[in-house]
Amino acid sequence: MEVARGWPRPCAIIAGASTRAGLRATASREPRQVRKEATVSGPSRVPRITWSSPRFLSLRSPVQNLTSTLLVAVAGAIVVLGGYHALYTLPRLRRISTVLEAHDALLGGGAAKATDRIVALERSAAEAHAARALAEGRLAALERVATSEVPRVGFVRYNAFTDVGSDLSYALALLNKTGDGVVLSSIWSREETRTYGKAVQNFTSAQDASAEELAAIAKAKAAAS
C-alpha cells in the first residue's frame, strides 16, 4: 500500500512510540536526583530541593553524642570531688577539731573550755567596771563634801589680861582645804567674856586680826599641808 506523501510511515510512528516508551521506562528506573537534573533543561524550569532523612539523622547524632559526653564528664567530676573530700578534707578537719579541743582544754585549765573561761573573764571585767564607776561616783560626792567641810583647824589659848591666868582666852580658826572659813576669838576677864568672829579667805583674815588669831590661822594652814 502506498502511503501518501508528507505523512510519516507507520513503521516510523511505531518506532518513535517504542523509543519514547523506552525512555520513560529508563527515566522511571533512574534515581530522583538524576531525573531532577535531567528535567532541568530549560531556563524556566526550577528544580525542587528535597532533603533526605539520613542527613537529619547525621545532624542529630553529634548533638546527642555531645550531651552524653557532658553528662559523663559532670558525673566524673562529682565522683572525683567526693573522693577528694572523703580522702583529704575530712581527715584534716578532724585533726583541726582535735587541736582546737586540746587548745580549749589548755586555756581552760582542764576544768572548763577556753570559751567558758573567756566568758567568765568578761563577766568579771564588767563587774569590775561597774564597781569602779560606783567608786568614782562616791569619790566625786566626797570631794564635793570636802569643799564645804572644815577639816583645817587651828587652836591657840592665851591670857588676854595680865591679872588673870590659866589661859582662859582662845582663838579658833576653822578653814576648808582652800583656806576659806572663819576665825573665832574668845576673850575672858574677871567681869565678862567676849566672843568675836572674823571671815578668812585663802588663809587671810578679811579684818584686822590679833597675833593669836594669826597664829590660829597659821596652825590651820599647816594642818592643811
Secondary structure, 3 states (H helix, E strand, C coil): CCCCCCCCCHHHHHHHHHHHHHHHHHHHHCCHHHHHHHHCCCCCCCCCCCCCHHHHHHHHHHHHHHHHHHHHHHHHHHHHHHHHHHHHHHHHHHHHHHHHHHHHHHHCECCECHHHHHHHHHHHHHHHHHHHHHHHHHHHHHHHHHHHCCCEEEEEEECCCCCCCCCCEEEEEEECCCCCEEEEEEEECCCCEEEEEEEEECCEECCCCCHHHHHHHHHHHHHHC
